[in-house]
Amino acid sequence: MRLGSFNIMHGLSLTDGTVEPARFAAAVSALGVDVLGLQEVDLDQPRSGGLDLAAEAAAMIGAGDDDWRFVPTVFGTPGVGWRPADGQRRDDEPAYGIALISRLPVREWRVIDLGRAPVRSPIAIPGGPGRRGRLIMLDDEPRAAIAARVESAGGPLTVVNTHLSFVPGWNAVQLCRLARRLADVPGPLVLLGDLNLPGRLPAALTRWRRLAVTPTYPAHSPRVQLDHVLARGPVGRIIAVQARRVPISDHLALSVDLADPRA
């Protein structure tokens, strides 16, 4: 079974600054994953051509209608104008959030609210090859996690996807909050996501195992691991780990291959 986590940066290419549907579809298809957690996912956004990126990814992976879910965290456009996605979406209002997609059957879904940082914070915007990055001040968005009870070859497995705050300290609070709220989930569990926390820190905070140890950011010259795959309980032997650069995003796409835990 291959599990993947990818902050897609709404499908944007840093090479030409555009979102191309065929390029996005090819990037997702090339990952060859069975379960994929996506972060920074657009729905009906003008900047990404009005695409439903979660639905596009689900089609490429081969997920059934009940085996993928997009959870908006904001309505509107991050960096331009938005409101928390805690009410009814207006007709044709753009949305942005996270998605979890599985080609394996999903028996149960759960969404966990993680709150938002109450302060503005600087965030680094990468410039791409040959271009300098920059710092901008942003209000943090609401954060959430999606959990799916997946029927894998080794039995039921809970897979969770999240994208935590970029505000230092607050992301650690959100991760600890998520771990507490998953404490009642039985059986093995895997957490995927852009945690905005480096290296060993997520494992130290949760006391879960790191299944992938590799830098994932920035994509053109990876120096730090912000994207993680953590495990609680017996999930099978690690066969392979890959951090792959694809033609979109400022993050690498991270994947972990697991053997059947019964083997």
VODO-326660 format. One line per field, with one value per residue: x, y, z of N, C-alpha, C in turn; residue in one letter. Coordinates in steps of 0.02 Angstrom, whole numbers, plus 32768, in hexadecimal, padded with zeros to 4 digits. Atoms other than C-alpha are relative to their C-alpha. Layout:
N
nu <- [X / ...] .
nv <- [Y / ...] .
nw <- [Z / ...] .
cau <- [X / ...] .
cav <- [Y / ...] .
caw <- [Z / ...] .
cu <- [X / ...] .
cv <- [Y / ...] .
cw <- [Z / ...] .
residuo <- [A / ...] .
END
This chain:
263
nu <- [802A / 7FDA / 8021 / 7FDF / 8013 / 7FE8 / 8018 / 8000 / 7FFC / 8038 / 7FEE / 7FD8 / 7FBC / 7FD4 / 7FDA / 8023 / 8032 / 8044 / 801D / 8016 / 8022 / 7FDE / 7FC2 / 8014 / 8017 / 7FC6 / 7FD8 / 8020 / 8000 / 7FBC / 7FEE / 8011 / 8012 / 8040 / 8022 / 7FDB / 8015 / 7FEF / 8007 / 8005 / 802B / 8031 / 8041 / 8020 / 7FD7 / 7FE9 / 7FB8 / 7FF3 / 802D / 8041 / 7FFF / 8009 / 7FC2 / 8008 / 8022 / 7FCF / 7FD1 / 8023 / 8007 / 7FBF / 7FEE / 8031 / 8028 / 8048 / 8022 / 8003 / 7FBD / 7FD7 / 8024 / 7FE2 / 8019 / 7FEA / 7FF0 / 8015 / 8023 / 7FDB / 7FBE / 7FCA / 7FD5 / 8028 / 8039 / 8020 / 8023 / 7FFD / 8032 / 8026 / 8047 / 8017 / 7FDD / 802B / 7FFD / 7FC4 / 7FCB / 7FC5 / 7FEE / 7FBA / 7FFA / 7FD9 / 8025 / 7FE6 / 8017 / 7FEC / 8019 / 801A / 8042 / 8003 / 803B / 8016 / 7FDE / 8004 / 7FDE / 7FEC / 7FF0 / 7FC3 / 7FFB / 7FD1 / 7FD6 / 8021 / 7FD2 / 7FE0 / 7FBB / 7FDF / 7FFA / 7FD1 / 8019 / 7FC5 / 7FFD / 7FF3 / 7FBB / 7FE8 / 8026 / 7FFC / 803F / 8011 / 8029 / 803C / 8026 / 8041 / 802A / 8005 / 8042 / 8016 / 7FE0 / 802A / 7FE5 / 8030 / 7FEE / 8026 / 7FF6 / 7FF5 / 7FF9 / 7FC2 / 7FF4 / 7FF0 / 8036 / 8012 / 7FCB / 8016 / 7FD2 / 8012 / 7FDD / 8009 / 7FD1 / 7FFE / 7FF1 / 7FBB / 7FED / 7FD8 / 801F / 8047 / 8004 / 7FF4 / 803E / 8031 / 7FEE / 8011 / 8049 / 8016 / 7FED / 802F / 8042 / 7FFC / 7FEE / 8035 / 8006 / 7FDE / 7FD9 / 7FC9 / 8012 / 7FCB / 800D / 7FDF / 800F / 7FD0 / 8009 / 7FDB / 7FD3 / 7FC7 / 7FDB / 8016 / 802D / 8043 / 7FFD / 7FF4 / 803D / 8036 / 7FE4 / 800C / 7FC4 / 7FF5 / 7FF8 / 7FD8 / 7FCE / 7FE3 / 8016 / 8036 / 800E / 8028 / 7FFA / 7FC7 / 7FC3 / 801D / 7FD3 / 8023 / 803B / 803E / 8034 / 7FF1 / 802A / 7FF5 / 8029 / 800E / 8015 / 7FE1 / 8018 / 7FDB / 7FBA / 7FF3 / 7FDD / 7FDF / 8013 / 7FEB / 8014 / 7FFB / 800E / 802D / 8001 / 802A / 7FF8 / 7FC0 / 7FEF / 7FFB / 8034 / 7FE2 / 8025 / 7FE4 / 801A / 8003 / 8011 / 8037 / 7FE7 / 8008 / 7FCA] .
nv <- [7FC4 / 7FC1 / 7FC5 / 7FC3 / 7FBE / 7FCF / 7FBB / 7FF4 / 7FB7 / 7FF9 / 8017 / 7FCD / 800D / 7FC7 / 7FF2 / 7FD1 / 7FDB / 8010 / 8040 / 8023 / 803E / 803D / 8006 / 8015 / 8045 / 802B / 8000 / 802B / 8045 / 801B / 8014 / 8047 / 800C / 801E / 7FCD / 7FC1 / 7FC3 / 7FC2 / 7FC1 / 7FC4 / 8018 / 7FCE / 8011 / 7FC8 / 7FC4 / 7FE5 / 8008 / 8044 / 800D / 8019 / 8049 / 8025 / 8025 / 8040 / 802E / 8012 / 8030 / 803E / 8022 / 801B / 8037 / 8035 / 8005 / 8001 / 7FC4 / 7FFC / 800E / 7FC3 / 7FC8 / 7FBD / 7FDA / 7FBA / 7FDC / 7FBB / 7FEB / 7FC7 / 800F / 7FEE / 7FCA / 7FCC / 7FF4 / 803F / 8006 / 8046 / 802D / 801C / 7FF7 / 8016 / 7FE3 / 7FDD / 801A / 7FF1 / 7FE3 / 802A / 801F / 8016 / 802A / 803E / 8039 / 8044 / 8026 / 8046 / 8031 / 8036 / 7FED / 7FDA / 8015 / 7FCC / 7FC0 / 7FD4 / 7FBF / 7FE6 / 7FB9 / 7FF3 / 7FBA / 7FD6 / 7FD3 / 7FBF / 7FCA / 8000 / 8018 / 8000 / 8040 / 7FFC / 8010 / 8011 / 7FDF / 802F / 7FFF / 7FC0 / 7FC7 / 7FFA / 8004 / 7FC4 / 800A / 7FD7 / 8009 / 801D / 801C / 8048 / 801C / 8038 / 803F / 803A / 8040 / 8032 / 8045 / 8033 / 8046 / 801F / 8049 / 8012 / 8048 / 8017 / 7FF2 / 7FB9 / 7FCF / 7FBA / 7FD2 / 7FBC / 7FCC / 7FBC / 7FCB / 7FD8 / 7FB9 / 7FEB / 7FD7 / 8029 / 800E / 8011 / 8040 / 8035 / 8006 / 8023 / 8047 / 8021 / 8003 / 8035 / 8041 / 800E / 800F / 8040 / 8033 / 8032 / 8026 / 8041 / 801E / 7FD9 / 7FBE / 7FDB / 7FB9 / 7FE1 / 7FB9 / 7FC9 / 7FEF / 7FC1 / 800E / 8020 / 803A / 802F / 7FE1 / 801F / 8040 / 7FF3 / 7FE5 / 8033 / 8042 / 802E / 800F / 7FE2 / 8031 / 7FE1 / 7FD1 / 7FE3 / 7FBB / 7FF9 / 7FB9 / 7FF1 / 8034 / 7FF8 / 800E / 8014 / 7FFA / 800F / 802A / 7FE5 / 8031 / 8039 / 803B / 801B / 803B / 8019 / 8045 / 8028 / 7FEE / 8025 / 7FEF / 7FCD / 801B / 7FC9 / 7FBA / 7FD6 / 7FB9 / 7FF6 / 7FBE / 8003 / 7FBE / 7FCF / 7FF6 / 7FEF / 803A / 8041 / 8030 / 8034 / 8040 / 8038 / 8042 / 802C / 8046 / 801A / 800D / 8047 / 8026] .
nw <- [8000 / 8003 / 7FE4 / 8017 / 7FE8 / 8031 / 8001 / 8048 / 800F / 802F / 8043 / 8021 / 8015 / 7FF4 / 803D / 802B / 7FD9 / 8015 / 7FED / 803B / 7FEB / 8015 / 7FD9 / 7FBC / 8003 / 800B / 7FC3 / 7FCF / 801A / 7FFE / 7FBC / 7FF9 / 7FBA / 7FEF / 7FD7 / 8009 / 7FDE / 8024 / 7FDD / 802B / 8037 / 8018 / 801E / 8023 / 7FFA / 8040 / 8009 / 8019 / 8038 / 7FEA / 7FFB / 7FC2 / 8001 / 7FDD / 802E / 8034 / 7FE3 / 7FF4 / 8040 / 8013 / 7FD3 / 8008 / 7FC3 / 8007 / 7FEB / 7FB7 / 7FE5 / 7FFC / 7FE1 / 7FFA / 7FC7 / 8004 / 7FC2 / 800B / 803D / 8019 / 801A / 7FD2 / 8018 / 8022 / 7FD4 / 7FF0 / 7FC1 / 7FEA / 801E / 7FC8 / 800E / 8041 / 803A / 802F / 8044 / 8028 / 7FD7 / 7FFF / 7FC1 / 7FFB / 7FC5 / 8004 / 801B / 7FF5 / 803A / 7FF9 / 8030 / 7FD5 / 7FE5 / 7FC1 / 7FDA / 7FD2 / 8006 / 7FC6 / 8009 / 7FBF / 8001 / 7FDA / 7FEF / 8026 / 7FD8 / 7FF9 / 8011 / 8042 / 7FFD / 8042 / 8022 / 8038 / 8042 / 8029 / 8041 / 8036 / 801B / 801A / 7FE7 / 7FB7 / 7FDB / 7FDA / 7FC5 / 7FFB / 7FC3 / 800F / 7FCC / 8006 / 8012 / 7FD8 / 8011 / 7FF3 / 8014 / 801A / 7FEF / 8025 / 7FED / 8041 / 8001 / 8021 / 8004 / 7FBD / 7FD2 / 7FFA / 7FF1 / 8000 / 8020 / 7FEF / 8025 / 7FE5 / 8012 / 7FC3 / 8004 / 800A / 7FC7 / 7FD2 / 7FBF / 8008 / 8023 / 7FCF / 7FDA / 802A / 8007 / 7FC0 / 7FFD / 802D / 7FE3 / 7FC9 / 801C / 8021 / 7FCE / 7FF9 / 803E / 7FF6 / 8035 / 801D / 801A / 8023 / 800A / 8039 / 8004 / 7FF9 / 7FB9 / 7FF3 / 7FC7 / 801F / 7FEA / 7FCD / 7FD0 / 7FFD / 7FDE / 7FB9 / 7FE2 / 8000 / 7FEF / 8037 / 8026 / 8042 / 8036 / 8035 / 7FE7 / 803C / 800A / 8031 / 800F / 803C / 8033 / 802D / 7FDB / 7FBF / 7FC6 / 7FC1 / 8007 / 7FE5 / 8012 / 7FD6 / 7FFA / 7FBD / 7FF4 / 7FBD / 8004 / 8035 / 8043 / 8033 / 800C / 8033 / 803B / 8024 / 7FF3 / 8038 / 8002 / 8049 / 801D / 8039 / 8021 / 7FDD / 7FB8 / 7FE1 / 7FD7 / 801F / 7FEF / 7FD5 / 7FFF / 7FDA / 8011 / 7FC6 / 800C / 7FDA / 7FBD / 7FEF / 8021] .
cau <- [8000 / 8042 / 800F / 8032 / 802F / 803B / 8027 / 7FF3 / 7FF9 / 7F51 / 7FA4 / 8016 / 80B7 / 8144 / 8193 / 810B / 8095 / 7FFC / 7F87 / 7F6F / 7EED / 7F4E / 7FEE / 7F96 / 7F43 / 7FE8 / 8041 / 7FC2 / 7FB7 / 8075 / 8078 / 8025 / 7FD9 / 7F4D / 7F22 / 7F51 / 7F44 / 7F41 / 7F5B / 7F3B / 7EAD / 7E42 / 7D8B / 7D41 / 7DD2 / 7DF5 / 7EB0 / 7EA4 / 7E29 / 7D8F / 7DC6 / 7D8E / 7E3E / 7E08 / 7D91 / 7E19 / 7E92 / 7E0F / 7DF2 / 7EAC / 7EBF / 7E22 / 7DC4 / 7D0C / 7C8B / 7C86 / 7D42 / 7D7E / 7D52 / 7D7C / 7D6D / 7D6F / 7DC4 / 7D9D / 7D23 / 7D73 / 7E29 / 7EBD / 7F2A / 7E9E / 7E00 / 7DAE / 7D3D / 7D41 / 7CE4 / 7C77 / 7BD1 / 7B75 / 7BD7 / 7B88 / 7B63 / 7C04 / 7C6C / 7D20 / 7D5F / 7E08 / 7E3B / 7E79 / 7E49 / 7E5F / 7E4F / 7E52 / 7E49 / 7E26 / 7D76 / 7D54 / 7CDD / 7CD5 / 7D00 / 7D25 / 7D52 / 7DB0 / 7DB4 / 7E60 / 7E40 / 7EAE / 7F3C / 7EFC / 7F91 / 7FDB / 8083 / 8105 / 8108 / 818E / 8159 / 81D6 / 8211 / 823B / 82D9 / 833B / 82BF / 82CB / 8245 / 81F0 / 819A / 80E7 / 8077 / 7FD9 / 7F46 / 7F3F / 7EB1 / 7E45 / 7E90 / 7E3F / 7E66 / 7E0D / 7E0F / 7DDB / 7DC5 / 7E0E / 7DFE / 7EB1 / 7EF7 / 7F34 / 7E8E / 7E40 / 7EB7 / 7E8F / 7EE2 / 7EE1 / 7F0F / 7F2E / 7F84 / 7FBB / 7FD9 / 8075 / 8078 / 8107 / 80C8 / 8014 / 8034 / 8079 / 7FDC / 7F70 / 7FD3 / 7FC3 / 7F0A / 7EF6 / 7F53 / 7EE1 / 7E44 / 7E82 / 7EA8 / 7E00 / 7E1A / 7E3E / 7EC0 / 7F52 / 7F54 / 7FBB / 7FC4 / 7FEE / 8006 / 8063 / 807B / 80E7 / 8156 / 8207 / 825F / 8249 / 81D5 / 812C / 8162 / 81A0 / 80FB / 808A / 80FD / 80CF / 814E / 8198 / 817F / 81DA / 827A / 82A5 / 82A3 / 8209 / 8215 / 8236 / 821F / 82AB / 832C / 82E3 / 8331 / 82AB / 8224 / 817B / 8114 / 8105 / 80C2 / 80AF / 806C / 801C / 800F / 803E / 802F / 80A8 / 815E / 81A0 / 81D1 / 81FB / 81F6 / 81F7 / 81F5 / 81D2 / 81DF / 8150 / 8128 / 80B6 / 80C3 / 814E / 814D / 8187 / 8105 / 8129 / 80FA / 8116 / 8100 / 80C9 / 80C8 / 8032 / 8045 / 800E / 80A4] .
cav <- [8000 / 80AB / 8142 / 81F3 / 82A5 / 833A / 83F4 / 841D / 84DD / 84DE / 8488 / 851B / 8507 / 8577 / 856A / 85C5 / 8601 / 85AA / 851B / 849F / 8414 / 8394 / 83B8 / 83A9 / 8305 / 82BD / 82EF / 8297 / 81FD / 81EA / 81D4 / 8129 / 8135 / 80D1 / 815A / 8211 / 82A6 / 834D / 83F8 / 84A7 / 8466 / 84DD / 84CF / 8548 / 85C2 / 8637 / 8623 / 8569 / 8578 / 854F / 849A / 8421 / 83E6 / 8360 / 8314 / 831B / 82C0 / 823F / 8218 / 8200 / 818C / 812A / 814E / 8123 / 81A9 / 817F / 816B / 821E / 82BE / 8377 / 83DD / 849A / 8501 / 85AA / 85F3 / 8674 / 867D / 8675 / 870F / 8772 / 8766 / 86D8 / 86A4 / 8607 / 8574 / 855E / 8583 / 856C / 8586 / 8606 / 85DA / 85D5 / 8612 / 85D5 / 8560 / 8522 / 8498 / 83E5 / 833F / 8286 / 820D / 814E / 80C9 / 8051 / 804B / 80CB / 808E / 812A / 81E3 / 8260 / 831A / 8369 / 8425 / 8461 / 851C / 85AA / 8615 / 86BC / 8720 / 8753 / 8708 / 8716 / 868C / 8667 / 8669 / 860A / 865C / 85BF / 859D / 863D / 86AA / 86EA / 86BF / 873E / 874E / 8789 / 87A0 / 8735 / 870F / 8657 / 85EF / 8575 / 84C7 / 841C / 8364 / 82DB / 8228 / 8191 / 80DD / 8080 / 7FC7 / 7F95 / 7EE9 / 7EDD / 7F0F / 7FB4 / 8049 / 80FB / 817B / 8232 / 82CA / 837B / 8420 / 847A / 8532 / 858B / 85ED / 85A9 / 8558 / 8558 / 84C9 / 8463 / 8489 / 844E / 83AD / 8383 / 83AB / 8337 / 82A9 / 82B9 / 82B5 / 821A / 81BF / 8165 / 8122 / 8066 / 8009 / 8046 / 80F9 / 815F / 821C / 8273 / 832B / 83CE / 83E9 / 8486 / 8438 / 8401 / 835B / 82F8 / 8372 / 8325 / 8279 / 82C1 / 831D / 8288 / 81F7 / 81A9 / 815D / 81B6 / 814D / 81C9 / 8227 / 8299 / 8353 / 838C / 844B / 84B5 / 8449 / 8494 / 8479 / 8413 / 843C / 8418 / 8396 / 83E9 / 835C / 82C1 / 8210 / 81D8 / 8133 / 80F3 / 8038 / 7FAB / 7FEB / 7F78 / 7F7B / 8010 / 7FD7 / 807F / 813A / 81BA / 8278 / 82A2 / 8347 / 835E / 83EF / 8445 / 848C / 84CC / 8426 / 837A / 82F0 / 8273 / 81BB / 8121 / 806C / 7FF4 / 7F37 / 7ED6 / 7ED4 / 7E1D / 7DEB] .
caw <- [8000 / 7FD1 / 803A / 8000 / 803E / 7FC9 / 7FE4 / 7F33 / 7F42 / 7EE4 / 7E50 / 7E2A / 7DC7 / 7E05 / 7D59 / 7CF9 / 7D83 / 7D3D / 7D6A / 7CDC / 7CF2 / 7C8D / 7CEB / 7D93 / 7D60 / 7D22 / 7DC3 / 7E31 / 7DC2 / 7DC2 / 7E80 / 7E72 / 7F20 / 7F71 / 7FEF / 7FD8 / 804C / 7FF1 / 803C / 7FF2 / 7F85 / 7F1C / 7EEE / 7E6E / 7E82 / 7DEF / 7E0D / 7DE6 / 7D57 / 7DBE / 7DD0 / 7E56 / 7E7C / 7EF8 / 7E78 / 7DF3 / 7E67 / 7E96 / 7DDF / 7DC2 / 7E58 / 7E2F / 7ED0 / 7EDD / 7EFF / 7FB8 / 7FCB / 7FC2 / 801A / 800D / 80AC / 8095 / 811B / 80CC / 8050 / 7FDF / 7FAC / 8026 / 8019 / 7FC7 / 8030 / 808C / 811A / 8186 / 8139 / 81D2 / 817F / 80DC / 803B / 7FC9 / 7F14 / 7EAC / 7F40 / 7F31 / 7FB7 / 7FF3 / 8069 / 8074 / 8025 / 8048 / 7FB7 / 7FB9 / 7F34 / 7FC6 / 8010 / 809A / 8122 / 818E / 8183 / 820C / 8206 / 8298 / 82B3 / 82EC / 82FB / 82BD / 82FE / 8341 / 8300 / 8259 / 822E / 81A4 / 8124 / 80A3 / 7FEC / 7F81 / 7EE2 / 7E81 / 7E1C / 7DFE / 7E5C / 7F0E / 7F8C / 7FFC / 80A4 / 80B7 / 814F / 814F / 81C0 / 81E5 / 819E / 81FE / 8202 / 81FD / 81E9 / 8186 / 81C7 / 815F / 8198 / 8103 / 80DA / 80B1 / 8087 / 813B / 8187 / 81BE / 81C0 / 81F2 / 8181 / 81B3 / 814B / 8189 / 8163 / 8201 / 8222 / 81E6 / 828A / 82F7 / 8396 / 8360 / 82E7 / 8378 / 83DD / 834B / 8337 / 83F0 / 83E7 / 8352 / 83A9 / 8441 / 83D5 / 837D / 8420 / 841D / 836C / 8376 / 8315 / 82AA / 826D / 81F1 / 81EE / 814A / 8130 / 8123 / 81DD / 81CB / 8250 / 8228 / 8235 / 82D5 / 832D / 82F6 / 8332 / 83D6 / 83F4 / 83CA / 83FA / 8354 / 82DC / 8247 / 81AB / 813B / 8161 / 80CE / 80A5 / 8045 / 803C / 7FD8 / 7F3E / 7ED6 / 7F61 / 7FF2 / 809A / 811D / 8137 / 8150 / 8101 / 816C / 8178 / 822E / 826F / 830E / 8324 / 82AA / 81F8 / 819F / 816E / 810C / 805D / 800E / 802E / 7FA3 / 7FA1 / 7EEC / 7E91 / 7E18 / 7DA1 / 7E20 / 7ED1 / 7F42 / 7FA2 / 7F71 / 7F6C / 7FF7 / 7FEE / 805A / 8021 / 80AB / 80AA / 80E5 / 81A4 / 81A5 / 813A] .
cu <- [802C / 7FD4 / 8026 / 7FE4 / 801E / 7FDD / 8005 / 8005 / 7FCD / 8012 / 802E / 8046 / 8029 / 8029 / 7FDE / 7FC8 / 7FB9 / 7FEA / 7FE3 / 7FE0 / 8025 / 8040 / 7FF0 / 7FEC / 803B / 802B / 7FE3 / 8003 / 8045 / 8014 / 7FEF / 7FEA / 7FBD / 7FD6 / 802B / 7FE0 / 8019 / 7FF4 / 8001 / 7FD9 / 7FCB / 7FC1 / 7FE2 / 8026 / 8014 / 804A / 8013 / 7FCB / 7FBD / 7FFD / 7FEB / 803C / 7FFB / 7FDE / 802F / 8031 / 7FDF / 7FF8 / 8042 / 8014 / 7FD1 / 7FD6 / 7FB5 / 7FE0 / 7FFF / 8044 / 802F / 7FD6 / 802C / 7FE0 / 8019 / 8011 / 7FEF / 7FD6 / 801F / 8045 / 8035 / 802E / 7FDC / 7FC6 / 7FDB / 7FDB / 8003 / 7FC7 / 7FD8 / 7FB5 / 7FF0 / 8028 / 7FCE / 800A / 803F / 8037 / 803D / 800D / 8048 / 8006 / 802D / 7FD5 / 8024 / 7FDF / 801B / 7FE5 / 7FE7 / 7FBE / 8006 / 7FBF / 7FE5 / 802A / 7FF8 / 8027 / 800D / 8015 / 803D / 800A / 8032 / 8028 / 7FE0 / 802B / 8016 / 8049 / 801F / 8003 / 802D / 7FDE / 803B / 7FFE / 800A / 8047 / 8012 / 7FDB / 8001 / 7FBB / 7FF4 / 7FD7 / 7FC4 / 7FDD / 7FBA / 7FDA / 7FFC / 7FB8 / 7FEA / 8020 / 7FD3 / 8027 / 7FC7 / 801A / 7FD3 / 8013 / 8002 / 8006 / 803E / 8007 / 800F / 7FCA / 7FF2 / 803C / 7FE1 / 8036 / 7FE6 / 802A / 7FF3 / 8034 / 7FFF / 8017 / 804A / 801A / 8028 / 7FDF / 7FB8 / 7FF8 / 800C / 7FC3 / 7FCC / 8010 / 7FF1 / 7FB5 / 7FE5 / 8010 / 7FD0 / 7FBC / 7FFF / 800E / 7FCD / 7FF8 / 8025 / 802B / 8037 / 7FE8 / 803D / 7FEA / 802A / 7FF7 / 803C / 7FF4 / 8022 / 802B / 803A / 8015 / 7FDE / 7FC8 / 7FBA / 8000 / 800A / 7FC0 / 7FCA / 8016 / 7FEC / 8041 / 8003 / 8009 / 802A / 802F / 8024 / 7FE9 / 7FCC / 7FF5 / 8040 / 8011 / 803F / 8043 / 7FED / 8034 / 7FDF / 7FC5 / 7FC6 / 7FC6 / 8013 / 7FCF / 8012 / 7FD1 / 7FF9 / 7FE7 / 8020 / 7FE3 / 8025 / 8047 / 8007 / 8029 / 8027 / 7FE4 / 8018 / 7FE6 / 800E / 7FF0 / 7FD5 / 7FF8 / 7FD2 / 8018 / 8047 / 8015 / 800D / 7FC4 / 8020 / 7FD5 / 8026 / 7FDD / 8004 / 7FEF / 7FC2 / 8018 / 7FF9 / 8039 / 803D] .
cv <- [803E / 8039 / 803E / 803E / 8033 / 8042 / 8018 / 804A / 8012 / 7FF0 / 802E / 7FE6 / 803F / 8011 / 8034 / 8026 / 7FF3 / 7FBD / 7FE0 / 7FBE / 7FC1 / 7FF5 / 7FEA / 7FB6 / 7FD1 / 7FFB / 7FD2 / 7FB7 / 7FE0 / 7FE8 / 7FB7 / 7FEC / 7FDB / 8030 / 803F / 8038 / 803C / 803C / 8039 / 7FEF / 8034 / 7FDF / 8040 / 8042 / 8019 / 7FF3 / 7FBB / 7FEB / 7FE4 / 7FB5 / 7FE8 / 7FD2 / 7FBD / 7FCD / 7FEA / 7FCB / 7FBD / 7FD8 / 7FE0 / 7FC3 / 7FC5 / 7FF4 / 7FFE / 803F / 8009 / 7FFA / 803B / 8038 / 803F / 8024 / 8048 / 801B / 8049 / 8003 / 8042 / 7FE9 / 8015 / 8034 / 8038 / 8016 / 7FC0 / 8005 / 7FB7 / 7FD7 / 7FDE / 800B / 7FE6 / 8023 / 8020 / 7FE3 / 8019 / 8021 / 7FD2 / 7FE3 / 7FE5 / 7FD7 / 7FC4 / 7FC8 / 7FBF / 7FD3 / 7FB9 / 7FD6 / 7FC2 / 8016 / 8024 / 7FEF / 8037 / 803E / 8028 / 803F / 801D / 8048 / 800C / 8049 / 8025 / 802B / 8045 / 803B / 7FFA / 7FEA / 8004 / 7FBA / 8009 / 7FE9 / 7FF1 / 8021 / 7FD0 / 8006 / 8044 / 803D / 8000 / 7FF9 / 8041 / 7FEC / 802E / 7FF1 / 7FE7 / 7FF1 / 7FB5 / 7FEC / 7FCD / 7FBF / 7FC6 / 7FC1 / 7FD4 / 7FBB / 7FD0 / 7FBC / 7FD8 / 7FB4 / 7FEE / 7FB4 / 7FE3 / 800A / 804B / 802B / 8045 / 802C / 8047 / 8030 / 8044 / 802F / 8031 / 8047 / 800C / 802A / 7FD4 / 7FF9 / 7FEC / 7FBE / 7FC5 / 7FF5 / 7FD9 / 7FB6 / 7FDA / 7FF9 / 7FC8 / 7FBB / 7FED / 7FEB / 7FBF / 7FC7 / 7FC8 / 7FD5 / 7FBD / 7FED / 802E / 803F / 801E / 8048 / 8019 / 804B / 802E / 801B / 8043 / 7FFC / 7FD7 / 7FBE / 7FD4 / 801B / 7FE0 / 7FBD / 8009 / 8018 / 7FCA / 7FBD / 7FCB / 7FF7 / 8026 / 7FC9 / 801B / 8033 / 801B / 8048 / 8005 / 8048 / 8028 / 7FD0 / 8006 / 7FF2 / 7FEB / 8001 / 7FEB / 7FD3 / 8020 / 7FD0 / 7FBE / 7FC7 / 7FE1 / 7FC5 / 7FF3 / 7FB9 / 7FDC / 800F / 7FDB / 801B / 8033 / 7FE0 / 8036 / 8042 / 802A / 8046 / 8017 / 8047 / 7FF7 / 8047 / 8033 / 8006 / 8014 / 7FCA / 7FC3 / 7FD6 / 7FC5 / 7FC1 / 7FCC / 7FC0 / 7FD3 / 7FB9 / 7FEE / 7FEE / 7FB7 / 7FD6 / 7FF9] .
cw <- [8000 / 801A / 7FEC / 8020 / 7FD1 / 800B / 7FB9 / 7FED / 7FC9 / 7FB7 / 7FDA / 7FED / 800E / 7FC3 / 7FD5 / 8023 / 7FEC / 801D / 7FC1 / 8014 / 7FED / 8028 / 8047 / 8000 / 7FF8 / 803F / 8034 / 7FEA / 8007 / 8046 / 800D / 8046 / 8006 / 802A / 7FFE / 8028 / 7FDB / 802C / 7FCD / 7FC0 / 7FEF / 7FE7 / 7FE4 / 8009 / 7FBA / 7FF3 / 7FE7 / 7FCC / 8013 / 8009 / 8046 / 8006 / 8025 / 7FD3 / 7FC8 / 801A / 800B / 7FBF / 7FEA / 802A / 7FF7 / 803D / 7FEF / 801C / 804C / 8022 / 7FFA / 801C / 8000 / 803A / 7FFA / 8045 / 7FFB / 7FC2 / 7FEA / 7FEA / 8033 / 7FE2 / 7FDE / 802D / 800C / 8042 / 8015 / 7FE3 / 8038 / 7FF8 / 7FBB / 7FC9 / 7FD2 / 7FBA / 7FDD / 8029 / 7FFF / 8045 / 7FFC / 803E / 7FF4 / 7FE4 / 8012 / 7FCD / 8006 / 7FC7 / 8025 / 801E / 8043 / 8023 / 802D / 7FF6 / 8041 / 7FF1 / 8045 / 7FF8 / 802D / 8012 / 7FD5 / 8030 / 8002 / 7FEB / 7FB7 / 8008 / 7FBB / 7FE3 / 7FC3 / 7FC0 / 7FD4 / 7FBC / 7FC7 / 7FE6 / 7FE4 / 8019 / 804C / 801F / 8026 / 803D / 7FFE / 8042 / 7FEE / 8041 / 7FF5 / 7FEF / 8034 / 7FE7 / 8014 / 7FEC / 7FE7 / 8013 / 7FD9 / 801B / 7FBF / 8008 / 7FD7 / 7FFE / 8045 / 8033 / 8005 / 8014 / 7FFE / 7FE3 / 800B / 7FD7 / 801F / 7FE3 / 803B / 7FF3 / 7FF0 / 803A / 8031 / 8044 / 7FF9 / 7FDA / 802F / 802C / 7FD9 / 7FFA / 8040 / 8009 / 7FD5 / 801D / 8039 / 7FE4 / 7FD9 / 8031 / 8005 / 7FC1 / 8008 / 7FC5 / 7FE5 / 7FDE / 7FDF / 7FF7 / 7FC6 / 8005 / 7FFF / 8046 / 8011 / 803E / 7FE5 / 8020 / 8033 / 802D / 8000 / 8025 / 804B / 8023 / 8007 / 801E / 7FCE / 7FD8 / 7FBE / 7FCC / 7FC7 / 801F / 7FC2 / 7FF9 / 7FC9 / 7FE9 / 8004 / 7FC7 / 7FD6 / 8022 / 8047 / 8038 / 8041 / 7FF1 / 8024 / 7FF5 / 8020 / 7FF5 / 8044 / 800B / 804B / 7FF9 / 7FC5 / 7FBC / 7FC9 / 7FF8 / 7FC8 / 7FC8 / 7FDC / 8017 / 7FC6 / 800A / 7FB9 / 7FED / 7FC2 / 7FE4 / 8020 / 8048 / 8014 / 8032 / 7FD5 / 8014 / 8025 / 7FFF / 8028 / 7FEA / 803E / 7FEB / 8029 / 8047 / 8015 / 7FE5 / 802E] .
residuo <- [M / R / L / G / S / F / N / I / M / H / G / L / S / L / T / D / G / T / V / E / P / A / R / F / A / A / A / V / S / A / L / G / V / D / V / L / G / L / Q / E / V / D / L / D / Q / P / R / S / G / G / L / D / L / A / A / E / A / A / A / M / I / G / A / G / D / D / D / W / R / F / V / P / T / V / F / G / T / P / G / V / G / W / R / P / A / D / G / Q / R / R / D / D / E / P / A / Y / G / I / A / L / I / S / R / L / P / V / R / E / W / R / V / I / D / L / G / R / A / P / V / R / S / P / I / A / I / P / G / G / P / G / R / R / G / R / L / I / M / L / D / D / E / P / R / A / A / I / A / A / R / V / E / S / A / G / G / P / L / T / V / V / N / T / H / L / S / F / V / P / G / W / N / A / V / Q / L / C / R / L / A / R / R / L / A / D / V / P / G / P / L / V / L / L / G / D / L / N / L / P / G / R / L / P / A / A / L / T / R / W / R / R / L / A / V / T / P / T / Y / P / A / H / S / P / R / V / Q / L / D / H / V / L / A / R / G / P / V / G / R / I / I / A / V / Q / A / R / R / V / P / I / S / D / H / L / A / L / S / V / D / L / A / D / P / R / A] .
END
